[in-house]
Amino acid sequence: MFPVFEQVAEMNRAYVANMLKSVDVAVDFSSKASAFGVKAANDFAAATAADMHALASVKAPQDLVPLRAKQLEEKAEWAAATSRTALDMVASAQTQAFAFAEQQAADAAKAFVTNLDKLAKAAPQTVPGADYAVSAMKAAVETSMAAFETVAKATKEGVEFSASQVKAAAKPATKRK
């Protein structure tokens, strides 16, 4: 087999392995999100049933208003807590996705530069300017990786800022007296 074909086959194997890893991560998140959704729905249904039983047991009309106020406050606290949990799950998934993407991009750039070196060594030395072309391609890859890292860092900071803003907004409000 020719070395170029072996290199292409190795790159394909690495690509398939990375795709399988990303599918595993997606399935894991999907399972967690589904379990969270089912639990949240069950909790909401149980709380609603308890609220209905409490409403049915009210004897005097004047007891209805404080009971409903208490129930609505409990529902609001439940909604805020559930939202925070969901936000934490999504933020965790985003962090994992960014880390995975950054690692894949770095690995791809390293593999590309390594393969360029191998091709440059295997290329016929009689081709004028081949060294300069390989050097230019390496420089382009390094420049694009630096740009990718800058954009990834800015995106990550933006996501962290928005998550902190949403968390601050989701904090429970002070109770009225």
N, C-alpha and C positions, 0 to 999 in steps of 0.2 A: 504494500500500500504506500502511496505517496505521503510525504509528511504533511502537505497541505490538507489532504483529505482527513488525515488523523486529527489535525487541529480543528477542522470544521466539525468532525464527529464529537470531539471533546467539548467544543463550545455548545453543540446541540444537547449533549448530556447534561451540561451545567445549566442550560436554559430550562430543560425539562425538570431538573431537580428544584430549581428556583420556583418554577410554576407550581409544582406539587406542594412546596413549602407554603407558598402564598395561599393556595387553596385550603390547606390545613388550617391556617390562621383564620381565613374567612369563615370556614365551617365552625371553628371554635367560637368565634365571636357571634355567629348566627345562632348557635346553640344557647349561648349565654343570654343573648337578647331575647330569644323566644321564651326561655325559662323565666326571665325577668318579666316579660309581658304577661305570661300566664299567671305568675304570682301576683302581679299588680291587679289584674282583672279579678282574681279570686279574692284578694284583700278588699277590693272595692265592693264586690258583690256581698261579701260577708258584712262589711260595715253598713251597707245600704239596708240589708235585711235587719241588722240590729237597730238601725234608725227607725225602720218601719214598725218593729215590735215596740220600741219605746214610744213612738207616736200613738200606736194603738192602745197603749196602757195609760195614756193621759186621761185623768178624771175631770180636771177643771180647765176651762178654756184659757185662763190666765197663766197656766203652766206651759202652754204650748209655745209661746214666744221665747221664753228663756231656753227651752229645750231645743228649738230650731236654731237659735243663735249658737248654742253650744255645738250642735251637730254640724253647722256650717263652718264653724271655727276648726273643728276636728278635720273636716274634709279639706279645708284650705291647707292645714298643716300637713296632711297626708299628701296632697298634691305637690306641695313644695318639696317635701322629702323625696317623693318618687321622682320628681323632675331632677333633683340634685343627683340622685343615684343614676338616672339615665344619662345625665350630662357627664358624670364621671366615667361611665362605661364608654361613651362615645369618645371622650378625651383620651382615654387609655387606648382605644382602638386607633385613633389618629396618631398617637405617639408611636405605637408599634408600626403603623403603616409608613410613617415618615422615616423611622429608623431602618426599616426594611428597604425602602426605596433608596435611601442614602447609601446603604451598604451595597445594594445591587449596582448602583451607578458607579461607585468607587471600584468595585470588582470588575465591572465591564470595562472601565477605562484602563485599569491595570492590565487586564487580559488583552485589550486592543493594543496597548503600547508593547507588551511582550510579544504579541504576534507580529507587530510591525518590525520589531527587532529581528525576529526569526526570519521573516520574509526578506528583510534587507540583507541578512547574512546569506540567504539562499539565492538571492537574485544574482543574475550575471553581473560581474563587475565592469563589463564593457558598456553598460548603459550609462550614457553621460547624464549627470544630474540626479541620479537615483538617491544618493546620500542626502542631497538637499531636499528632495521631495519627502523622504522619510522624516527628516528633521522637521520640516514644515508641518507634516501631519501630526507628529508628536506634540509640537507646540500648540497646534489647534486643539488637540484633545485636552492638554493641560489647561489651556485657557477656558475651554468650555466647562471643564470640571470646576475650575475656580468660580466661574459664573454660576454654575449649578449650586455650589456650596453657599454662595452669597444669597441666592434666591431662596434656597431651602432654609437658611438661617432666618431670613426676614419673614418667611411664611410661618415658621415655627414660632417666632416671637409674636406675630399677629394672632395666631391661634391661641397662644397662652394668654395674651391680653384679652381677647374676646371671652375666653373661658373664665378668666378672673372677673370680668364685668358681669357675665351671666351669673356666676356664683354669688357675687355681691348683691345682685338684684334679687336672687332667689332666697337670700337670708330671711328667716322669719321676721315679720314685722313685730314691733313691740305691741304687746296686748293692751287694748283699751280697757279702762276701768269704769 
